[in-house]
């Protein structure tokens, strides 16, 4: 919910893919790093072990989803 409120969901969940244009890549990289910060600030410290090595928000989200997302 925090990610949606901060207009960060699309980049985090992978709906907004990393662009190929060099100018847009810089903006996307900043967004994805900001998303990692949001995730790190909203999960409990016990979850840091799963996202510790992630370099951006989409990777952190994918790491947490691999643990907690139920297949349906």
Backbone bond lengths (Angstrom), bond angles and torsions (degrees), N, CA, C in turn:
res aa  C-N    CA-C-N  psi(-1)  N-CA   C-N-CA  omega(-1)  CA-C   N-CA-C  phi
1 X - - - 1.440 - - 1.530 111.39 -
2 X 1.325 115.58 -36.99 1.461 118.74 178.23 1.523 110.11 -63.07
3 X 1.313 116.57 -42.44 1.466 120.11 179.95 1.526 111.43 -63.04
4 X 1.301 117.27 -39.63 1.468 120.04 177.71 1.512 110.80 -67.91
5 X 1.321 117.11 -41.35 1.465 121.52 -179.78 1.520 110.99 -62.96
6 X 1.307 117.07 -36.18 1.464 122.05 -178.63 1.528 112.26 -88.29
7 X 1.330 116.58 10.81 1.467 122.81 -178.69 1.530 110.58 55.36
8 X 1.331 114.38 45.01 1.456 120.77 -175.39 1.521 113.19 -119.01
9 X 1.296 118.16 -0.16 1.452 121.59 -171.55 1.532 113.12 -68.10
10 X 1.318 118.52 -44.75 1.460 121.17 -173.53 1.521 112.76 -60.20
11 X 1.322 116.78 -42.45 1.471 120.13 178.53 1.525 109.49 -69.44
12 X 1.332 116.43 -42.97 1.461 121.15 -174.51 1.520 112.58 -64.34
13 X 1.328 117.00 -45.80 1.461 119.33 -175.42 1.524 112.73 -84.58
14 X 1.329 117.86 -5.33 1.458 120.83 176.54 1.512 115.06 96.64
15 X 1.331 117.70 1.39 1.470 119.90 177.32 1.529 110.78 -65.21
16 X 1.329 116.48 -36.52 1.464 121.08 175.81 1.524 107.41 -98.47
17 X 1.315 116.29 101.68 1.464 121.91 -175.74 1.521 111.45 -75.93
18 X 1.315 115.78 156.67 1.457 121.26 177.07 1.529 108.62 -62.54
19 X 1.330 117.19 125.32 1.466 119.97 -177.93 1.530 112.13 -72.80
20 X 1.307 115.40 167.97 1.466 120.34 178.11 1.526 111.85 -98.65
21 X 1.323 117.44 -21.11 1.460 122.30 178.39 1.532 109.59 -69.82
22 X 1.328 116.86 128.27 1.464 121.82 -174.48 1.525 112.57 -58.00
23 X 1.327 117.45 -39.38 1.465 120.47 179.27 1.522 111.34 -64.54
24 X 1.301 115.65 -42.65 1.457 120.75 -178.48 1.532 111.84 -72.31
25 X 1.317 117.26 -27.44 1.467 121.37 179.01 1.523 110.03 -63.25
26 X 1.314 117.50 -40.09 1.466 121.26 179.55 1.528 109.84 -59.98
27 X 1.325 116.74 -46.29 1.465 121.32 179.00 1.519 110.56 -64.24
28 X 1.330 117.69 -44.55 1.462 121.48 -179.62 1.525 110.71 -62.93
29 X 1.326 117.14 -40.89 1.474 120.79 179.09 1.530 110.81 -61.64
30 X 1.328 116.64 -41.02 1.466 119.63 177.97 1.523 110.07 -64.78
31 X 1.323 116.40 -44.35 1.465 119.97 178.38 1.531 110.46 -59.62
32 X 1.311 116.75 -45.66 1.468 119.49 -176.05 1.525 111.39 -67.61
33 X 1.318 117.50 -33.26 1.463 120.82 175.97 1.529 110.21 -69.43
34 X 1.330 116.37 -41.27 1.470 120.53 176.18 1.524 110.56 -60.05
35 X 1.314 117.25 -37.72 1.468 121.34 -179.69 1.523 110.65 -67.32
36 X 1.309 116.84 -36.25 1.465 120.25 175.61 1.530 110.08 -61.76
37 X 1.318 116.32 -41.33 1.455 120.80 177.42 1.528 110.73 -61.42
38 X 1.328 117.01 -45.80 1.465 120.56 178.46 1.527 111.43 -59.19
39 X 1.309 115.93 -44.27 1.468 119.57 179.74 1.523 109.83 -63.76
40 X 1.317 116.83 -46.43 1.459 120.66 -179.47 1.522 113.15 -61.02
41 X 1.320 116.54 -33.15 1.459 120.24 -179.29 1.527 113.05 -81.75
42 X 1.321 117.84 -15.31 1.463 119.47 -175.91 1.525 114.34 -107.47
43 X 1.313 117.82 -15.16 1.468 118.34 177.68 1.526 109.71 -91.16
44 X 1.309 115.00 157.61 1.458 119.52 176.96 1.528 109.67 -70.08
45 X 1.302 115.70 152.38 1.466 119.93 -177.57 1.519 112.30 -59.27
46 X 1.320 117.52 -26.08 1.467 120.10 178.40 1.533 111.89 -66.00
47 X 1.335 117.03 -17.25 1.464 121.57 -179.46 1.529 112.82 -90.57
48 X 1.318 116.90 -9.06 1.463 120.56 -179.03 1.520 112.62 -57.58
49 X 1.314 116.37 -30.80 1.464 119.64 -179.04 1.526 111.42 -57.75
50 X 1.328 117.43 -31.02 1.463 121.32 -178.64 1.526 113.24 -79.79
51 X 1.322 117.18 -25.87 1.471 120.05 -175.06 1.525 112.69 -113.25
52 X 1.295 116.40 2.05 1.471 121.54 -174.33 1.530 113.09 -54.53
53 X 1.296 118.38 -40.30 1.465 121.27 -175.86 1.526 113.83 -94.42
54 X 1.321 117.68 -0.34 1.467 121.58 -177.81 1.523 110.35 -72.93
55 X 1.317 115.15 139.15 1.462 121.00 -177.79 1.518 113.31 -96.88
56 X 1.346 117.99 -12.10 1.456 120.16 179.54 1.528 110.76 -154.72
57 X 1.315 115.42 171.94 1.458 121.41 -177.24 1.513 114.88 -61.07
58 X 1.339 118.69 -46.43 1.457 118.60 179.47 1.537 112.90 -58.94
59 X 1.316 117.07 -37.51 1.471 119.57 179.21 1.529 110.93 -70.55
60 X 1.328 116.63 -37.80 1.463 119.88 177.58 1.520 110.36 -65.85
61 X 1.326 116.21 -43.03 1.465 119.81 178.33 1.527 110.39 -61.70
62 X 1.329 116.46 -44.13 1.466 120.26 -179.61 1.533 110.63 -62.63
63 X 1.330 116.62 -38.82 1.471 120.14 179.22 1.523 110.94 -64.14
64 X 1.316 116.82 -43.66 1.464 120.49 179.01 1.523 111.32 -70.30
65 X 1.324 117.03 -38.94 1.465 120.56 179.04 1.526 111.01 -63.61
66 X 1.327 116.28 -36.70 1.468 119.41 179.21 1.526 111.68 -62.22
67 X 1.315 115.91 -28.71 1.465 121.14 -179.63 1.530 111.06 -85.77
68 X 1.327 117.00 -44.07 1.454 120.98 -166.56 1.528 116.83 -110.52
69 X 1.317 119.06 -21.03 1.466 120.37 -176.24 1.521 110.04 -72.32
70 X 1.313 114.52 126.04 1.465 119.97 -179.86 1.515 109.65 -86.41
71 X 1.335 117.55 132.49 1.453 119.28 175.98 1.522 110.15 -68.73
72 X 1.316 115.36 136.03 1.463 117.68 178.74 1.504 110.97 -145.44
